């Protein structure tokens, strides 16, 4: 594997670059050193597809074994993409010998620099506790880039295609769940049918639900897990309406004693509760309750991201005042003669209120 370094990076590595060699572009990367919050940050950009991988907070011990950390990062990020484990291991094995050289040409450097600019743009999703920035790498690699010929593409999709050609087969083998999520809103039908990889955490599932319903992610939330419907009649009659687990988004919630066991949502995967009944609560003030039904589990699914299959109904505006406030809101905007009609309509637009559009919904889901 060829790592083509900027002078700044070579100085940090304290190595003399080897002579420029020819390498399969799929196993060739341009690399640069950034400083983010006084932390050394390594940015790798693939020459073939411009897939970007970021390592953050590198210290002396990591720099001494940087070739090992680069391979670790490739492995973890590719697995996070949902790429088959055997393909990931095949890729890492094929890239076993790491060679450090100078940068290749101005075009490659310019493309790398553009990716570095995007790192600064998305620095708010950096995980300060991790060297290998999986979420940031996934986001950067889904960012539309140009090829200099008035054509644009997504680096992650280009990577999938490159790996398919390299291995002569599908790169994904995902277990996914087909899920129907219903916003409990009286006699109004507001629901989304989704396919979601079961390997995601409930923290990531929260992001999926925010995108699917067009919420603004500006309030606290939690999940309640209930016993599955398949338990014995005695247990159902006694505990059917009692949750067995509360998944929370803030560590502060763990400080309060409750009868229900609590865990952090980022520590539990969706796959652990596919047979359970689930509820998602968003905004404890307006109290938007979503019931979650797993309709079926899809084995060997070939799409590594959530997708909205169908849906119905508009999501209420944020901070509208719960179900009573939403009822009043609808009465106001549906009556053009109401004195607050124009104000309420403009306020709703600022709150992101819009009609359900499956194309927009899937576009949002691509960006999480």
N, C-alpha and C positions, 0 to 999 in steps of 0.2 A: 504494500500500500504506500502510495506517494503522498506526503504532506508537504505542500509548497508554501513556504513561510515568508511573511514580511520580515524586513530587517529588524523591526521592533521585537518580533517574536523570536527570531534567531538570537538576538542579544539576551533575551530572557532565558532561553534554553541553554545558552552558553555552549553552543556546539558549532562546529564548522560544517556548513552545508555540503552535502555530497554533490557530485556532478549531476546535472540535469539528465534524467532518463525518460524513456518513453514508457508509459503505463496505460493500461486500459482505463479510460476516463471514469468508468464506474468505480474504480478503486483509487481514484486520484482526487485529492481535496486541496483547496486553497485555504490557508489559515491565517488568522490575524489575532493580535492581542489587544483587548480593550480594558479600560478601567471603569468599572461600574461600582459606585459607592466605595471607592478605594479598594476594590476587590479585583484581582487579576481574573480576566474572563477570556477564555479561548473560544473563537468562533471558527467553525469548520464549514466550508461550502463545497459540495460535491461538483466536480467539473462536468459531469455528464448531465445531471438533472437539477443542480443548484439546491439540493436538499441541504438544510442547515441544521447543525448540531452545536449546542452551546454547553461549555463547562464553566462553572462559576466558582470564584473563591479559591482558586488554586494557590497552594502554598509550596514551600520548598520541597517537601516530601513527595507531593504530587508531580511537580516538574521533573524530579529525578526519574519517575516512572511514567512519564507522559504517554509513551506509546501504549502502555497497558491501560491507562485511563481512557485514551481515545477509543480503543477497541471495546472497553466496557461501555462507553457512552453509545457507540454505534449499536451494540447489542441491546441495551436497555431501551433506547429510543425506538429502534425498529420493532422490538417486542411490544412497546406501547402503541405502535401503529396497528398492531394486530397481525403482523406478518408471521407466517408459520415459523415455529421455533427451529425446525430443521433447515429452513432457508436462511434464517439469521445466522445459525451456526456455520452453515456452508459459506456464507459471505465473509464472516469473521475469520474463518480458517483460510480462505483464499487470500485474505488481506493480512496474513500473519506477519510478514516481514515489513516493518515500517521504516521508510526511508525519508529523511528530511532534506529538502532542497530549497533553492530560492523560488520566488514566484515565477510563473511561466511567461505571461504577456500582459499587456495593458487591459485587454478585454476581460480576462479572467480576474484581474485585480479590481477592475471597476465593478464587476458583478459581485465580488466578495464585499467590496465597500458598501454596496447597496444593501446587502444582507446585514452588515454591521449597523447601518443606519436604522434598520428595522428592529435590531436588538434594543437600541435606545428607546425606540417608540413603544416597545412592549415590555419595558423593564419592570412594569408594575406587577407582572405575573411571575417574576423570579422567586424561586423558593430558596430563601437564605440558608436553609438547613441542608441543602443538597448540592453536591458538586455537579452532578449530571442533571441538567435542566430539561426534563422530559416535556413538561407542558409548554415551555417556551419554544423548544425545538419543534414540537408539533404545530404550534401556532405559526411560527416563522415559515415553516415549510408548506403551509396551506395558503400563504400570502401570494397573490397573483404577481408574477414577474414577466418582464418583456424579454424577447430574444433579439432585440435590435432590428427586427424586420417587420415591425408593426403587428406582431403576433404575441399573444400572452398565454401563459400556462401556469398551473399549480405544481411546484416542485414535488410535492408528495405524490401526486398522480403520475408525474413523470417517473418517479422512483418505482412505483408499482409496475408500470409498463416495462421499465428496464429490467427489473427482477424477473418478470414473467418471461421476457425474451431470453434472459440469461439462464433460467431454470427450465424453460419450455413448459410452463404450467402455472396454475393459479397460485398466488402468493398468500392468500388468506384462507384460514379455516377457523371461523369465529362461531362461538355459541352466542346466539342472540335470543332475545325475548320479544314477542309481539305483545304490546301492552296497550290497554285502553285506559286513559286517564280522564276522569270526569270532574269538572269543577262543580261542586254542589251549589247550585244557584236557583233554588226553588223550581219553578216550572220552565225555566229557560235551559235549553240544551247547549252546553258548552263542553266539548270533549275533543281529545286528540288520540288517534291511534298511531303508535310508534313502534319501530323496531329499534332495539337498544342492545349493544353488546353487554352480555351478562358479567363481564369481567370488570366493569367500571365500579367505582366506589359510589356510595350514596351521595358523597360530596359532588362527584361528577354528574350523578343522576339529577341532583338539584339544578345544575347548570343546564341539563337537557330540558327539564321542565320549565325553567325560566324562558329558554329560547322557544319552546313549543307553544307556550301561551303568550309570549310577548311581554312578560313581566320585566321590570326594570332592575331587579336584584337590589333593591334599596331598603329591604327590611329583613328582619330575622325570620328563621324558618326552622322546622324540624320534621322528622318522620316518626310515625307511630306504626309499629309492627304488631299485627294481631295473629292469633293462632290460625293455622290453615283450616279450611272447611272440611278436611278429611279426617279430623280427629274424632274420637268417640263421642256419642251423643251426650254422655254425662259431662265430659269436659266442655263441649260446646255450650250446653245449657248453663253451665256455671261461669264460663270465662269468655264466651264468644265476643262480648262487647268490651272486654278488658284487654288493653294492649300488654304484650309481653316484653316489649323493648321500645325505648325512646332514643332515637338517634338525633343528636343535637349538633349545631354548627359552631357553638362557642364554648370554650373550656369553662367559662364562668358558670354555665348551666350545671356542670358536674358538682359544683359546690353546694347545691341545694338538695336536701334529702327528699326523696320521693319513693312511693311504693313501687314504682316501675323502674327496672334497671335501665341505666343510661350508658350510652357509648358515644364517642365522637363519630360523626358520619363518615369521616375520611378513613376510618379504621375498619369499615364493614363493606363488603362487596354485595352488589345486587344478586349475584349468583347464590348467596347464602340464604336468600329468603324468597325464592321464586314460587314456593308453594304457600307462602303466607299471604294474608290479606294486609294491605298497606294503605297508609294515609299520609299525604303530604300537606303540611300546614304552612301557609305563607302569610306573613304580616300579622302578627299577633293582635294588632289593633283592629284592622278590617276583618281578620280571621277568614282568609280564603282557604277552604278545605277542598282538597283534591283526593278522590278515591282512585286507587291504582289496582287494576285487574290484569294479571298475567294471563293472556288468552292462550298462548302456546309458546313452546320453546323450540327454536330453530337450530338444528345441528348443522355444522359445516356451512354456515352462512358466509357469503363471499363479500360482504360489505363491512368495513371496519369502523363505521361511524353511525350515529343515530339518524333515522329518517322518519319523517312524518308521512304516513300512508294516506290518512284521511283525517278529516276534522269537521267540526261544526260549531258555530257560535263565536261571538266576539268576547274577548277578555275585558273585564271592567277596567277603567282607568285606575292607576295607582292613587291611593289616598282619597278615594271617593266616599269613604265612610261605610264600608261594608255593604251587605246586601240591602239594607234600608236606604243608604245613600245612593246606591246604584239605581234603585227603583226611582228615586226622585230625579236622578241625573237623566235617566231615559225619558221621563215625563217632560223634562225641560227641553232637551234637544229635539224631541219629536214634535214639539209645539212651537212653530216659528213665531207665534204671537206672544210667547212667554217673555216677560221683560228681561230674563236672564239667559235667553236662548243664545245670543251671539257670544256673550261672555263665556258661558259654559262650553260652547262648541270650541272656542279658541283655547280654553283651559285644557280641554280633553286632548286636543292636538298636541299641546306642549307636554302632556302626560304620556304621549305615545299611543293614545287610543286609536285603533284602526280596525277595519273589517278583517276577518280571518282570510288570509291568503296563503295557500299551501306552498307556493313558490317562495315567498318571502320567509315563511317559517323554515323551510329546508335550507335556505341561504343562511339564516341565523344558526341553524344546527351545524352547518359546516364550519362555522367560526368558533365553536366552543372547544 
